[in-house]
Amino acid sequence: MVPSRTWVLAASLLLAATFAGSGTFGDETDYQERDIHGWRIVIEARLAESPSLVAPMIEKLEAQLFRIAANVPSPQVDRLRKTPIWLVQTDPYMEAQDFLGLYHFSAEWLVENGYPSELHQAIQFDQRFGREYSPGIVFPQLANA
């Protein structure tokens, strides 16, 4: 038996509601910022304290952002560099949806689901980005910006 689209949509919404706001964000969470090839990178302090998790993420970002900067015309790269990239250790919503990367286009959704409004028009990756094969995931996420 194949589940109906309505059932799949309802299940997805239930998962989203279950995990919404249960991510790593909160007033007590500190972040570190750095620049990689002109992009603002915001790293969750808890993740930054774990070199075995953050190092592969930074390495992949450096390689992919370098390729983007080298191959995309300058005016477009300048526009893309306005999109901050957030790195977090875990995010239950992203894990439930099996997203390695996520562009946050809706400020309303962020606030309603317990995420900081600073993620609006930003890209977010969790630690799976550093572990899983994702040779070109950054560019498609930036294309949403």
Secondary structure, DSSP 8 states (H G I E B T S, - for coil): ----HHHHHHHHHHHHHHHTT-SS-STT--EEEEEETTEEEEEEHHHHT-HHHHHHHHHHHHHHHHHHHHHS-HHHHHHHTTS-EEEES--HHHHHHT-SEEEE--HHHHHHTT--GGGTTEEEEETHHHHS--TT-HHHHHHT-
